[in-house]
């Protein structure tokens, strides 16, 4: 079932809001945001961080360090760690946990190599994964989940299941906003934006985690490679076997967004089942929450 009960067709307002993004210099704006987010000058960073935390109702009680002025720059606050225990992990036998805080924007089956984006909007699995037919074949007929992270959310990304990293693929692209209105209005948005694909081998077979860039998302990081980029470069891929091998446990941090965006999870055909409650509501998700089950 496609989860689209709350996603109306794009309105005229959605198209109007998306229009300037076709013209804005996304890369330049993101480079400027990258620099701004790393300014260490207290009289600049502290008032901005305070404004941001108030504007987006950030729950500071959950932060490992609730003192806004203690962070070296705004990006350190944005990617802050949480107190131990505030995100309990669903890690029973075969349980899949949410990789992030956010909201499920869509989820369901990958049909005919297409992934549902919003009413009237789809994009190709092959295109999303950077054009590799063999990799796309592994997820044909499988399942997907799109999770949108808002500015108020916790921005570290964790493992839904334990896995061995097989490869990482960088796909350059545009930097449209990933807000719900833009997603409704811009065709194939997730397959047009810059993205980083991490492919893992798990107890549920192959699992891909696609981190989608967006306007003002100044960079994506992984725990094994640090910052991933550089922006505007050619696509590339890196395998991780032998001496480079990376194994990450269920719930372990695998990366972070420096400014918010979307994570798309992909599993192979017949290997997993999403929690049906997820697909009925625009439900807020917490990192670690139960989202599905591995099918033995």
PyMOL commands that set and color helices and strands:
alter all, ss='L'
color gray80, all
select helices_A, chain A and resi 12-23+26-36+42-55+60-62+68-70+74-78+125-128+133-138+180-185+189-192+242-244
alter helices_A, ss='H'
color red, helices_A
select strands_A, chain A and resi 95-97+102-109+114-118+121-124+143-148+156-158+163-171+195-202+205-212+219-222+226-228+236-239+247-248+253-258+262-267+272-274+284-285+290-294
alter strands_A, ss='S'
color yellow, strands_A
deselect
rebuild
show_as cartoon
